[in-house]
């Protein structure tokens, strides 16, 4: 799935469709280097809940992950900026969660960009 409406809402959509839970490792989520030093909440809001990123979210079985990453790494013409990043894991249940070394574990909010939401109250 594309995450152009935000990773948070996309994870919830995928979770509902597949009837599984996701644990997202915030420390593994690629974040624009220009945001280095920003407050944690600002980083979370922009990396998880803000729309506009044209990235894809996909799952692959644990048994096939290493082979996929190796094959992708060896592919000719793949630029570093188009790398695959493992940002979490799938679990049978437990709800969608965000984990990190600094912040522990918390629920991953089901929010993102809403195209038809008014920009003012």
N, CA, C and O atoms as a MOPAC input file, in Angstrom:
PM7 MOZYME 1SCF
protein

 N      0.85500 1    -1.17400 1     0.00000 1
 C      0.00000 1     0.00000 1     0.00000 1
 C      0.89900 1     1.23500 1     0.00000 1
 O      1.99400 1     1.22600 1     0.56200 1
 N      0.41400 1     2.29100 1    -0.64000 1
 C      1.18600 1     3.53000 1    -0.56500 1
 C      0.85100 1     4.23900 1     0.74500 1
 O     -0.25600 1     4.10800 1     1.26700 1
 N      1.81000 1     4.98600 1     1.26500 1
 C      1.61200 1     5.65500 1     2.55000 1
 C      1.43700 1     7.16100 1     2.38500 1
 O      1.76500 1     7.93200 1     3.28700 1
 N      0.92100 1     7.57600 1     1.23900 1
 C      0.81800 1     9.00700 1     0.96600 1
 C     -0.13600 1     9.74100 1     1.90800 1
 O     -0.08800 1    10.96800 1     1.99300 1
 N     -0.99500 1     9.01500 1     2.61400 1
 C     -1.87300 1     9.65600 1     3.60000 1
 C     -1.31100 1     9.54000 1     5.01300 1
 O     -1.96400 1     9.94300 1     5.97600 1
 N     -0.11600 1     8.99800 1     5.13900 1
 C      0.52900 1     8.84600 1     6.43700 1
 C      0.68600 1     7.38500 1     6.80600 1
 O     -0.18400 1     6.56200 1     6.51900 1
 N      1.79700 1     7.07000 1     7.44100 1
 C      2.07500 1     5.68800 1     7.83500 1
 C      1.06400 1     5.18300 1     8.86200 1
 O      0.63600 1     4.03100 1     8.79100 1
 N      0.68200 1     6.02600 1     9.80800 1
 C     -0.25000 1     5.61100 1    10.85700 1
 C     -1.57300 1     5.10100 1    10.30800 1
 O     -2.02800 1     4.02200 1    10.68800 1
 N     -2.18700 1     5.86000 1     9.42700 1
 C     -3.47700 1     5.45400 1     8.86700 1
 C     -3.32000 1     4.26100 1     7.91800 1
 O     -4.20400 1     3.40700 1     7.85300 1
 N     -2.20900 1     4.19400 1     7.18700 1
 C     -1.98400 1     3.08300 1     6.26200 1
 C     -1.80000 1     1.77300 1     7.01300 1
 O     -2.33100 1     0.74300 1     6.59800 1
 N     -1.05200 1     1.80100 1     8.11500 1
 C     -0.87700 1     0.59100 1     8.92400 1
 C     -2.22800 1     0.10700 1     9.43200 1
 O     -2.49100 1    -1.09500 1     9.42300 1
 N     -3.07900 1     1.00700 1     9.87000 1
 C     -4.39800 1     0.60900 1    10.36600 1
 C     -5.27100 1     0.03500 1     9.24700 1
 O     -6.00300 1    -0.92900 1     9.47000 1
 N     -5.20100 1     0.60700 1     8.07100 1
 C     -5.96700 1     0.06300 1     6.94500 1
 C     -5.49700 1    -1.34400 1     6.60000 1
 O     -6.31600 1    -2.23800 1     6.38700 1
 N     -4.20200 1    -1.54200 1     6.54400 1
 C     -3.64500 1    -2.85800 1     6.23800 1
 C     -3.96800 1    -3.85800 1     7.34600 1
 O     -4.24100 1    -5.02700 1     7.07600 1
 N     -3.93700 1    -3.39900 1     8.57300 1
 C     -4.26300 1    -4.24300 1     9.71600 1
 C     -5.71600 1    -4.71500 1     9.66400 1
 O     -6.00300 1    -5.89200 1     9.87800 1
 N     -6.62000 1    -3.79300 1     9.38100 1
 C     -8.03400 1    -4.15200 1     9.28700 1
 C     -8.29200 1    -5.12300 1     8.13800 1
 O     -9.07300 1    -6.06400 1     8.28400 1
 N     -7.65000 1    -4.90500 1     7.01200 1
 C     -7.86000 1    -5.74700 1     5.83500 1
 C     -7.30000 1    -7.15200 1     6.03100 1
 O     -7.86400 1    -8.12100 1     5.52300 1
 N     -6.19900 1    -7.26700 1     6.76100 1
 C     -5.54000 1    -8.56700 1     6.91200 1
 C     -5.81100 1    -9.24400 1     8.24600 1
 O     -5.42400 1   -10.39600 1     8.44200 1
 N     -6.47000 1    -8.54700 1     9.16600 1
 C     -6.81400 1    -9.09900 1    10.48700 1
 C     -5.58300 1    -9.49600 1    11.29300 1
 O     -5.57700 1   -10.53800 1    11.94900 1
 N     -4.52900 1    -8.65800 1    11.24500 1
 C     -3.32500 1    -8.83700 1    12.05000 1
 C     -2.96600 1    -7.50100 1    12.69300 1
 O     -3.58000 1    -6.47300 1    12.40700 1
 N     -1.96800 1    -7.53400 1    13.56100 1
 C     -1.47200 1    -6.32300 1    14.19900 1
 C     -0.05000 1    -6.05000 1    13.73700 1
 O      0.66600 1    -6.96300 1    13.32600 1
 N      0.34600 1    -4.80400 1    13.80700 1
 C      1.68600 1    -4.40900 1    13.41200 1
 C      2.39000 1    -3.72800 1    14.57600 1
 O      1.78200 1    -2.96500 1    15.32600 1
 N      3.67100 1    -4.01500 1    14.71500 1
 C      4.52300 1    -3.31600 1    15.66600 1
 C      5.55100 1    -2.56500 1    14.82600 1
 O      6.40100 1    -3.17500 1    14.17700 1
 N      5.46700 1    -1.24300 1    14.84500 1
 C      6.35500 1    -0.39600 1    14.05200 1
 C      7.49700 1     0.08600 1    14.94800 1
 O      7.26500 1     0.65100 1    16.01700 1
 N      8.72400 1    -0.14400 1    14.50000 1
 C      9.91900 1     0.29400 1    15.21600 1
 C     10.24700 1     1.71100 1    14.75700 1
 O     10.79300 1     1.90600 1    13.67100 1
 N      9.91300 1     2.69300 1    15.58200 1
 C     10.11800 1     4.08100 1    15.18600 1
 C     11.58300 1     4.38300 1    14.88700 1
 O     11.88300 1     5.21400 1    14.02900 1
 N     12.49000 1     3.71800 1    15.58400 1
 C     13.91700 1     3.94700 1    15.35300 1
 C     14.34700 1     3.51900 1    13.95300 1
 O     15.38100 1     3.97400 1    13.46400 1
 N     13.56900 1     2.64800 1    13.29800 1
 C     13.90700 1     2.16400 1    11.95800 1
 C     13.21900 1     2.96200 1    10.84900 1
 O     13.59300 1     2.84000 1     9.68300 1
 N     12.22100 1     3.77300 1    11.19500 1
 C     11.49200 1     4.54600 1    10.19000 1
 C     12.40500 1     5.64200 1     9.63000 1
 O     12.93700 1     6.45100 1    10.39000 1
 N     12.58800 1     5.67300 1     8.31200 1
 C     13.43600 1     6.72600 1     7.73100 1
 C     12.84100 1     8.10800 1     7.98800 1
 O     11.66000 1     8.34400 1     7.73000 1
 N     13.66100 1     9.00600 1     8.49200 1
 C     13.23700 1    10.37000 1     8.79200 1
 C     14.21000 1    11.31800 1     8.10300 1
 O     15.42300 1    11.11100 1     8.13300 1
 N     13.67600 1    12.33900 1     7.49600 1
 C     14.48100 1    13.35400 1     6.79800 1
 C     15.59300 1    13.86000 1     7.71600 1
 O     15.33300 1    14.27100 1     8.84700 1
 N     16.82700 1    13.82900 1     7.22700 1
 C     17.97400 1    14.21600 1     8.04700 1
 C     17.92700 1    15.67100 1     8.50100 1
 O     18.54100 1    16.02100 1     9.50800 1
 N     17.21200 1    16.51600 1     7.77800 1
 C     17.08200 1    17.91300 1     8.17500 1
 C     16.28800 1    18.09500 1     9.46300 1
 O     16.27400 1    19.18100 1    10.04200 1
 N     15.63300 1    17.03700 1     9.90400 1
 C     14.85700 1    17.10200 1    11.14400 1
 C     15.65100 1    16.64300 1    12.36100 1
 O     15.12400 1    16.62600 1    13.47400 1
 N     16.90100 1    16.27600 1    12.16200 1
 C     17.73800 1    15.82600 1    13.27000 1
 C     17.72800 1    16.87600 1    14.37600 1
 O     17.87300 1    18.06900 1    14.11300 1
 N     17.55800 1    16.42800 1    15.58800 1
 C     17.52600 1    17.33500 1    16.72900 1
 C     16.14300 1    17.85400 1    17.07300 1
 O     15.97100 1    18.53800 1    18.08200 1
 N     15.15300 1    17.53800 1    16.24600 1
 C     13.78600 1    17.97400 1    16.55200 1
 C     13.23500 1    17.19500 1    17.74000 1
 O     13.72100 1    16.11000 1    18.06300 1
 N     12.23400 1    17.74800 1    18.37500 1
 C     11.58900 1    17.05700 1    19.49500 1
 C     10.95100 1    15.76500 1    19.01100 1
 O     10.51700 1    15.66700 1    17.86300 1
 N     10.89900 1    14.78800 1    19.88100 1
 C     10.36700 1    13.46500 1    19.54200 1
 C      8.94200 1    13.56100 1    18.99700 1
 O      8.63700 1    12.92200 1    17.99000 1
 N      8.08200 1    14.32000 1    19.61600 1
 C      6.68500 1    14.42800 1    19.18300 1
 C      6.59400 1    15.01200 1    17.77400 1
 O      5.76300 1    14.57700 1    16.97600 1
 N      7.43000 1    15.97900 1    17.46800 1
 C      7.46100 1    16.56400 1    16.12400 1
 C      7.87500 1    15.51600 1    15.10500 1
 O      7.26300 1    15.40600 1    14.04200 1
 N      8.91000 1    14.74600 1    15.41900 1
 C      9.36200 1    13.68000 1    14.52400 1
 C      8.26600 1    12.65300 1    14.28900 1
 O      8.03500 1    12.23700 1    13.15300 1
 N      7.58700 1    12.23900 1    15.36500 1
 C      6.49800 1    11.26800 1    15.23200 1
 C      5.38900 1    11.81700 1    14.34700 1
 O      4.92300 1    11.13300 1    13.43600 1
 N      4.96900 1    13.03700 1    14.60800 1
 C      3.88300 1    13.62200 1    13.82700 1
 C      4.22200 1    13.65300 1    12.34200 1
 O      3.39600 1    13.27800 1    11.50900 1
 N      5.41600 1    14.09100 1    12.00800 1
 C      5.79800 1    14.21400 1    10.60700 1
 C      6.05700 1    12.85100 1     9.95300 1
 O      5.64700 1    12.62600 1     8.81400 1
 N      6.72400 1    11.95300 1    10.65500 1
 C      7.08700 1    10.66000 1    10.07200 1
 C      5.93000 1     9.67300 1    10.02900 1
 O      5.90000 1     8.79500 1     9.16600 1
 N      4.97900 1     9.80200 1    10.94500 1
 C      3.91500 1     8.79900 1    11.04200 1
 C      2.55000 1     9.28100 1    10.57700 1
 O      1.77500 1     8.49500 1    10.03000 1
 N      2.24400 1    10.53600 1    10.77900 1
 C      0.86700 1    10.97100 1    10.61100 1
 C      0.66400 1    12.06300 1     9.56400 1
 O     -0.46500 1    12.49800 1     9.33800 1
 N      1.72500 1    12.50000 1     8.93600 1
 C      1.61700 1    13.55600 1     7.93800 1
 C      1.59000 1    12.93700 1     6.54600 1
 O      2.34200 1    11.99800 1     6.28200 1
 N      0.77000 1    13.42200 1     5.67800 1
 C      0.67700 1    12.88400 1     4.31800 1
 C      1.73300 1    13.46300 1     3.40000 1
 O      2.42400 1    14.42300 1     3.73900 1
 N      1.84100 1    12.86000 1     2.23500 1
 C      2.72900 1    13.39000 1     1.21900 1
 C      3.88800 1    12.48700 1     0.85700 1
 O      4.47600 1    12.65300 1    -0.21200 1
 N      4.23700 1    11.53900 1     1.70800 1
 C      5.31900 1    10.60500 1     1.36000 1
 C      4.82700 1     9.63900 1     0.30000 1
 O      3.74200 1     9.07000 1     0.42200 1
 N      5.61000 1     9.46000 1    -0.71700 1
 C      5.25100 1     8.51100 1    -1.76600 1
 C      6.13500 1     7.28500 1    -1.62100 1
 O      7.04100 1     7.04400 1    -2.41900 1
 N      5.85000 1     6.53300 1    -0.59700 1
 C      6.56000 1     5.30200 1    -0.27200 1
 C      5.53300 1     4.17300 1    -0.26600 1
 O      4.32500 1     4.40900 1    -0.27500 1
 N      6.03600 1     2.95500 1    -0.25100 1
 C      5.16600 1     1.79300 1    -0.19300 1
 C      5.38800 1     1.03700 1     1.10100 1
 O      6.50400 1     0.97300 1     1.61600 1
 N      4.31400 1     0.46700 1     1.62000 1
 C      4.35200 1    -0.38000 1     2.80100 1
 C      3.95400 1    -1.77900 1     2.35600 1
 O      2.92100 1    -1.96400 1     1.71200 1
 N      4.77300 1    -2.75700 1     2.69900 1
 C      4.49400 1    -4.13300 1     2.29700 1
 C      4.93800 1    -5.07500 1     3.40000 1
 O      5.71300 1    -4.69700 1     4.27800 1
 N      4.44700 1    -6.28800 1     3.34900 1
 C      4.89000 1    -7.31300 1     4.27900 1
 C      5.50600 1    -8.46300 1     3.50000 1
 O      5.19800 1    -8.68900 1     2.32900 1
 N      6.37100 1    -9.17200 1     4.17700 1
 C      6.98900 1   -10.36900 1     3.60800 1
 C      7.20200 1   -11.33700 1     4.76700 1
 O      7.46700 1   -10.91500 1     5.89200 1
 N      7.08700 1   -12.62000 1     4.49500 1
 C      7.24800 1   -13.60600 1     5.56900 1
 C      8.68500 1   -13.56800 1     6.10000 1
 O      9.62700 1   -13.26500 1     5.36800 1
 N      8.82200 1   -13.87600 1     7.35900 1
 C     10.13400 1   -13.88200 1     8.00400 1
 C     11.09800 1   -14.80800 1     7.26800 1
 O     12.28300 1   -14.50500 1     7.13500 1
 N     10.58200 1   -15.92500 1     6.79800 1
 C     11.42400 1   -16.90700 1     6.11200 1
 C     11.99200 1   -16.36700 1     4.79100 1
 O     13.03900 1   -16.83000 1     4.34000 1
 N     11.33000 1   -15.42000 1     4.18500 1
 C     11.76300 1   -14.90000 1     2.88300 1
 C     12.44100 1   -13.53400 1     2.96000 1
 O     12.94800 1   -13.03200 1     1.95700 1
 N     12.44800 1   -12.94300 1     4.12900 1
 C     12.96300 1   -11.57900 1     4.27000 1
 C     14.42900 1   -11.45300 1     3.86600 1
 O     14.76400 1   -10.58400 1     3.06100 1
 N     15.30100 1   -12.28500 1     4.39600 1
 C     16.72800 1   -12.17400 1     4.08700 1
 C     16.98800 1   -12.31300 1     2.59400 1
 O     17.78400 1   -11.56000 1     2.03200 1
 N     16.32800 1   -13.26400 1     1.94700 1
 C     16.52000 1   -13.46100 1     0.50700 1
 C     16.03500 1   -12.24500 1    -0.27400 1
 O     16.68700 1   -11.82800 1    -1.23000 1
 N     14.91100 1   -11.67800 1     0.11600 1
 C     14.39700 1   -10.49000 1    -0.56400 1
 C     15.37700 1    -9.33100 1    -0.45200 1
 O     15.68800 1    -8.67600 1    -1.44600 1
 N     15.86400 1    -9.07900 1     0.76300 1
 C     16.79500 1    -7.97200 1     0.96700 1
 C     18.09400 1    -8.18000 1     0.18700 1
 O     18.63100 1    -7.23500 1    -0.39000 1
 N     18.59400 1    -9.40600 1     0.16900 1
 C     19.82200 1    -9.70000 1    -0.56500 1
 C     19.61800 1    -9.54300 1    -2.06800 1
 O     20.45700 1    -8.94900 1    -2.74500 1
 N     18.52500 1   -10.06100 1    -2.59400 1
 C     18.24600 1    -9.92800 1    -4.02700 1
 C     18.08100 1    -8.46500 1    -4.42300 1
 O     18.55700 1    -8.04600 1    -5.47800 1
 N     17.42100 1    -7.70400 1    -3.59500 1
 C     17.23000 1    -6.28300 1    -3.88000 1
 C     18.56700 1    -5.54900 1    -3.84400 1
 O     18.83600 1    -4.69100 1    -4.68400 1
 N     19.40900 1    -5.89600 1    -2.85700 1
 C     20.71700 1    -5.25700 1    -2.73200 1
 C     21.57500 1    -5.52800 1    -3.96400 1
 O     22.33100 1    -4.65900 1    -4.39700 1
 N     21.46300 1    -6.70000 1    -4.51500 1
 C     22.27300 1    -7.08900 1    -5.67200 1
 C     21.70500 1    -6.61000 1    -7.01200 1
 O     22.39600 1    -6.66100 1    -8.02900 1
 N     20.48500 1    -6.15900 1    -7.01700 1
 C     19.85300 1    -5.74500 1    -8.28000 1
 C     20.61800 1    -4.58500 1    -8.90400 1
 O     21.03400 1    -3.65400 1    -8.21500 1
 N     20.79300 1    -4.65800 1   -10.19600 1
 C     21.50200 1    -3.59400 1   -10.91000 1
 C     20.58300 1    -2.39400 1   -11.07500 1
 O     19.38800 1    -2.53000 1   -11.33900 1
 N     21.16800 1    -1.22700 1   -10.91600 1
 C     20.41700 1    -0.00700 1   -11.14400 1
 C     19.62200 1     0.48800 1    -9.94600 1
 O     18.95300 1     1.51600 1   -10.04500 1
 N     19.67300 1    -0.20900 1    -8.82600 1
 C     18.94100 1     0.24900 1    -7.63900 1
 C     19.80900 1     1.27300 1    -6.90900 1
 O     20.92900 1     0.97800 1    -6.49300 1
 N     19.27500 1     2.45900 1    -6.76700 1
 C     20.00400 1     3.52100 1    -6.08700 1
 C     19.81300 1     3.41400 1    -4.58300 1
 O     18.81300 1     2.87100 1    -4.11300 1
 N     20.76600 1     3.92900 1    -3.83700 1
 C     20.69900 1     3.87700 1    -2.37700 1
 C     19.41800 1     4.53000 1    -1.84300 1
 O     18.86100 1     4.06400 1    -0.84900 1
 N     18.96300 1     5.56500 1    -2.46900 1
 C     17.76600 1     6.25200 1    -1.97200 1
 C     16.49700 1     5.44000 1    -2.19400 1
 O     15.43200 1     5.80000 1    -1.69200 1
 N     16.60300 1     4.36300 1    -2.93100 1
 C     15.44400 1     3.50400 1    -3.17400 1
 C     15.59200 1     2.16800 1    -2.45000 1
 O     15.14000 1     1.13400 1    -2.94100 1
 N     16.21800 1     2.19900 1    -1.30000 1
 C     16.45900 1     0.96200 1    -0.56800 1
 C     15.19700 1     0.49400 1     0.15800 1
 O     14.27000 1     1.26700 1     0.39700 1
 N     15.19400 1    -0.76800 1     0.49300 1
 C     14.12300 1    -1.33800 1     1.29800 1
 C     14.50600 1    -1.18500 1     2.76100 1
 O     15.66400 1    -1.38300 1     3.12800 1
 N     13.54500 1    -0.83700 1     3.58800 1
 C     13.79600 1    -0.65900 1     5.01100 1
 C     12.79400 1    -1.47700 1     5.80000 1
 O     11.58700 1    -1.35200 1     5.59500 1
 N     13.28300 1    -2.30800 1     6.69300 1
 C     12.41100 1    -3.08500 1     7.57700 1
 C     12.08100 1    -2.19300 1     8.76200 1
 O     12.97200 1    -1.78700 1     9.50900 1
 N     10.78700 1    -1.88800 1     8.93600 1
 C     10.38900 1    -0.95400 1    10.00000 1
 C      9.51900 1    -1.60100 1    11.07100 1
 O      9.04300 1    -0.91400 1    11.97500 1
 N      9.30800 1    -2.90200 1    10.98500 1
 C      8.48100 1    -3.51600 1    12.01200 1
 C      8.20500 1    -4.96900 1    11.74000 1
 O      8.87100 1    -5.61900 1    10.93300 1
 N      7.19500 1    -5.46300 1    12.44300 1
 C      6.82900 1    -6.86500 1    12.30400 1
 C      5.32000 1    -7.02200 1    12.45000 1
 O      4.62100 1    -6.13800 1    12.94500 1
 N      4.85300 1    -8.16600 1    12.00500 1
 C      3.43100 1    -8.50500 1    12.06600 1
 C      3.21600 1    -9.46400 1    13.23000 1
 O      4.02300 1   -10.36500 1    13.45800 1
 N      2.12900 1    -9.26700 1    13.96100 1
 C      1.74400 1   -10.17600 1    15.03300 1
 C      0.28400 1   -10.54500 1    14.84900 1
 O     -0.48100 1    -9.80100 1    14.23500 1
 N     -0.09200 1   -11.67600 1    15.37300 1
 C     -1.46200 1   -12.15800 1    15.22000 1
 C     -2.47000 1   -11.24300 1    15.90900 1
 O     -3.57700 1   -11.05100 1    15.40500 1
 N     -2.10100 1   -10.68400 1    17.04200 1
 C     -3.01700 1    -9.79400 1    17.76600 1
 C     -2.22000 1    -8.86500 1    18.65900 1
 O     -0.99300 1    -8.94500 1    18.70800 1
 N     -2.90900 1    -7.98900 1    19.36200 1
 C     -2.24800 1    -7.07100 1    20.27200 1
 C     -2.42100 1    -5.61600 1    19.91300 1
 O     -2.01000 1    -4.73800 1    20.67200 1
 N     -3.02200 1    -5.34400 1    18.76800 1
 C     -3.22400 1    -3.96500 1    18.35200 1
 C     -1.97300 1    -3.39000 1    17.71700 1
 O     -0.86900 1    -3.88300 1    17.94900 1
 N     -2.14100 1    -2.36100 1    16.92800 1
 C     -1.01100 1    -1.71500 1    16.26800 1
 C     -0.26600 1    -0.85300 1    17.28000 1
 O     -0.85900 1    -0.04900 1    17.99900 1
 N      1.05000 1    -1.04500 1    17.31200 1
 C      1.84700 1    -0.36300 1    18.32000 1
 C      3.08000 1     0.26600 1    17.69700 1
 O      3.55800 1    -0.15700 1    16.64400 1
 N      3.57800 1     1.28000 1    18.37300 1
 C      4.80500 1     1.96400 1    18.01600 1
 C      5.80400 1     1.65300 1    19.11600 1
 O      5.50600 1     1.82300 1    20.29900 1
 N      6.99200 1     1.19500 1    18.72800 1
 C      8.00900 1     0.90400 1    19.73600 1
 C      9.28800 1     1.66500 1    19.39500 1
 O      9.54500 1     1.99600 1    18.23800 1
 N     10.07100 1     1.93000 1    20.41700 1
 C     11.38400 1     2.54800 1    20.22800 1
 C     12.20700 1     2.31200 1    21.48400 1
 O     11.66200 1     2.03500 1    22.55200 1
 N     13.50500 1     2.42200 1    21.34700 1
 C     14.39100 1     2.23200 1    22.49100 1
 C     14.17400 1     3.32000 1    23.53400 1
 O     14.21800 1     3.05100 1    24.73500 1
 N     13.94000 1     4.54700 1    23.07900 1
 C     13.78800 1     5.66900 1    24.00600 1
 C     12.36500 1     5.80000 1    24.55100 1
 O     12.17500 1     6.17900 1    25.70600 1
 N     11.36900 1     5.48600 1    23.72200 1
 C      9.99200 1     5.74000 1    24.12000 1
 C      9.20400 1     4.52700 1    24.56100 1
 O      8.03000 1     4.65600 1    24.90700 1
 N      9.81600 1     3.34800 1    24.55900 1
 C      9.07500 1     2.14900 1    24.93800 1
 C      8.04700 1     1.79300 1    23.87600 1
 O      8.29300 1     1.95200 1    22.68000 1
 N      6.89600 1     1.31200 1    24.31900 1
 C      5.83400 1     0.90900 1    23.40100 1
 C      4.56100 1     1.68200 1    23.72000 1
 O      4.20400 1     1.86200 1    24.88400 1
 N      3.88300 1     2.13700 1    22.66700 1
 C      2.63000 1     2.87800 1    22.80700 1
 C      1.73700 1     2.51700 1    21.62900 1
 O      2.23000 1     2.05000 1    20.60300 1
 N      0.43400 1     2.72500 1    21.76200 1
 C     -0.45000 1     2.46400 1    20.61100 1
 C     -0.06500 1     3.35500 1    19.42800 1
 O      0.28500 1     4.52300 1    19.60300 1
 N     -0.13400 1     2.79300 1    18.24100 1
 C      0.06000 1     3.57300 1    17.01200 1
 C     -1.29000 1     4.17300 1    16.66700 1
 O     -2.26300 1     3.44600 1    16.46900 1
 N     -1.35200 1     5.48000 1    16.59700 1
 C     -2.62000 1     6.15500 1    16.34800 1
 C     -3.10400 1     5.91100 1    14.92200 1
 O     -2.30900 1     5.80300 1    13.98900 1
 N     -4.40700 1     5.82800 1    14.77500 1
 C     -5.03200 1     5.67300 1    13.46400 1
 C     -5.37200 1     7.06200 1    12.94600 1
 O     -6.52700 1     7.48700 1    12.96900 1
 N     -4.35200 1     7.75400 1    12.48400 1
 C     -4.58300 1     9.07800 1    11.92000 1
 C     -3.56100 1     9.36400 1    10.84000 1
 O     -2.48700 1     8.76600 1    10.79100 1
 N     -3.92200 1    10.28200 1     9.99100 1
 C     -3.07800 1    10.68000 1     8.87900 1
 C     -3.73100 1    11.85000 1     8.17300 1
 O     -4.60200 1    12.52100 1     8.72700 1
 N     -3.30400 1    12.08300 1     6.95700 1
 C     -3.83600 1    13.18300 1     6.16100 1
 C     -5.27700 1    12.89200 1     5.78300 1
 O     -5.59300 1    11.80800 1     5.29200 1
 N     -6.15000 1    13.86300 1     6.01400 1
 C     -7.56200 1    13.73400 1     5.63500 1
 C     -7.85400 1    14.79600 1     4.58000 1
 O     -7.88600 1    15.99000 1     4.87900 1
 N     -8.06300 1    14.35500 1     3.36400 1
 C     -8.22200 1    15.26000 1     2.23300 1
 C     -9.41200 1    16.20500 1     2.35300 1
 O     -9.35100 1    17.33300 1     1.86600 1
 N    -10.46900 1    15.77400 1     2.98000 1
 C    -11.69500 1    16.58800 1     3.00700 1
 C    -11.92900 1    17.26800 1     4.34400 1
 O    -12.99500 1    17.84300 1     4.56500 1
 N    -10.94900 1    17.21200 1     5.24300 1
 C    -11.07800 1    17.89700 1     6.52400 1
 C    -10.86400 1    19.38500 1     6.30500 1
 O     -9.91000 1    19.77300 1     5.63000 1
 N    -11.72700 1    20.22700 1     6.85700 1
 C    -11.52400 1    21.66900 1     6.69500 1
 C    -10.21100 1    22.09900 1     7.35900 1
 O     -9.81500 1    21.53600 1     8.38000 1
 N     -9.55500 1    23.07700 1     6.78700 1
 C     -8.27300 1    23.53600 1     7.32500 1
 C     -8.45000 1    24.45800 1     8.52900 1
 O     -7.47100 1    24.81900 1     9.18200 1
 N     -9.66900 1    24.83200 1     8.82000 1
 C     -9.93700 1    25.68300 1     9.97900 1
 C    -11.23400 1    25.19600 1    10.63300 1
 O    -12.07100 1    24.57200 1     9.98200 1
 N    -11.39000 1    25.49100 1    11.93400 1
 C    -12.60100 1    25.02500 1    12.65100 1
 C    -13.86900 1    25.65400 1    12.16200 1
 O    -14.94700 1    25.35200 1    12.67500 1

